[in-house]
């Protein structure tokens, strides 16, 4: 019995050790592949399928200390974009950051599952021309310190979110939010009865 407990303890410690080594190699891979473009502090934790993509421009990603990305988080940076993530920031599963101009995230923020950032939008004003051929309009996103953003929130360009803001799940953020605010979604609940 003692031998079995010892074996499982050792297995658990070895598994955690292997996980930390895998995370270290993931960060090292991005630092070496994107020299001069990908910078990060200490104690970065990445889940499974964490990924970073750059285009051929000089876009830059800077990640602070003690930042955690859960499974399937993705960062895309291009068009000379600049992404800065502060210290002690937590991203839950499947968060994605699409930075093609400027996104800044402060310290001590928490993001629920499937939160998405877009600092760019398709142009669509020319009638009769394909949207895909009209280019993009770029903006910026700023998130202050100590914010809690619920699951399935989408944050669009030209938005500033102040400090100490809470945003409820399933919100679409397209306007700026002052510090110390709570944003709730209001959904209509329609109940139909079949007789």
Secondary structure by P-SEA (a helix, b strand, c coil): caaaaaaaaaaaaaaaaaaaaaaaaaaaaaaaaccccccccccccccccccccccccbbbbbbbcbbbbccbbbbbbccbbbbbbbcbbbbccbbbbbcccbbbbbcbbbbccbbbbbcbbbbccccccccccccccccbbbbbcbbbbccbbbbbccbbbccbbbbccccccccccccbbbbbbbbbbbbbbcc
